[in-house]
């Protein structure tokens, strides 16, 4: 069984931002700065988790044969994918 990695669900630019913040975290000079960077990284983890759950729900709906053509579903998909 493969291990879930939230960052696999981020875009390339988001992954680059995470790497940048991780480097800043290593060089943080104050507790306040460290906590702020940790919060940002946690937000990226949460984004990856949300995208994974969305993908799982999308797969469940597809396997159940539900159509994803209605406007409400399309709007919801767009809302989730937007950062």
Secondary structure, DSSP 8 states (H G I E B T S, - for coil): -----GGGGS-HHHHHHHHHHHHHHHT--SHHHHHHHHHHHHHHHHHHHHHHHHHHHHHHHHHHT----SHHHHHHHHHHH--
